């Protein structure tokens, strides 16, 4: 009997962006090939069409932060593609899925690869009308931004509450948060250190530009009320100042730590103004919450605008592009075509 394509060794090989820590302490990031049989355990195999590159990936690829907790590792916290094998009851061959979080690139091989084996419960169905490339243009950054916006709405922050400040505005989370909030009719203030990007930020929906230096320095425990709500991906003094400037009963969503993990704040905003600080954990959100976020992204995010936020690179370019994130030279989103 003729050998099927699935059974050929060529089909079984997959290119991956592999991170390794050698015995002598040397770190290495390189694109190489692995056999499908060597992929980590899981009950669903996905042929990856696209992945993405973001700040966390850059930290792992450049070894600037201890992201990886198990060696060797395949980088990439996101993937989108097609199920090619499944032993999980929810998924069958041909299903289109998106995968993000769940320890990808930390404890489980990630999405900067042509093949990915994962647990079925980690998969989310790709919304109708959304392509794999569009899903990765959104990625964990955009999915996290939507979780933040969903939480602002859930906690009663309407358009009449006041301006919504988005920190780290030119980054992936910030850019997509601005676009979603503006589409919903909010007045959006974009906080950035890249004041030269004012035209870009206003083109995606920002109504006001805030110099990040006005937020990133130590400030008073309680300051003039400015913000009805916030999407913060920066942390540290920026998050503290945003909380101190939020109006009574306003809501601040926190999802990142680009400035730092510290949080130098007092209880004043919370007990004197009733400000709510809501942490957003996108990594292990429930399947139902994930699906809702992705479905809303498909419905609300302007696909043409998304294209304008996005740049495409090949898998082999990811290593050279990663340092640009660390140097704050990236705006918007980067999609990685793992097949080139």
Secondary structure by P-SEA (a helix, b strand, c coil): ccccccccccccbbbbbbbbbcccbbbbbbbbcccccccccccbbbbcccccccaaaaaaaaccccccccccbbbbccccccccccccccccccccccccccccccccccccccbbbbbccccccccccccaaaaaaacaaaaaaaaaaaaaaaacccccccbbbbcccccaaaaaaaaaaaaaccbbbbbcccccaaaaaaaacccccccccccccccccccccccccccccccaaaaaaaaaaccccbbbbbcccccccccccccccccccbbbbbbbbcccccaaaaaaaaaaaaacccaaaaaaacccccccccccaaaaaaacccccbbbbcccc
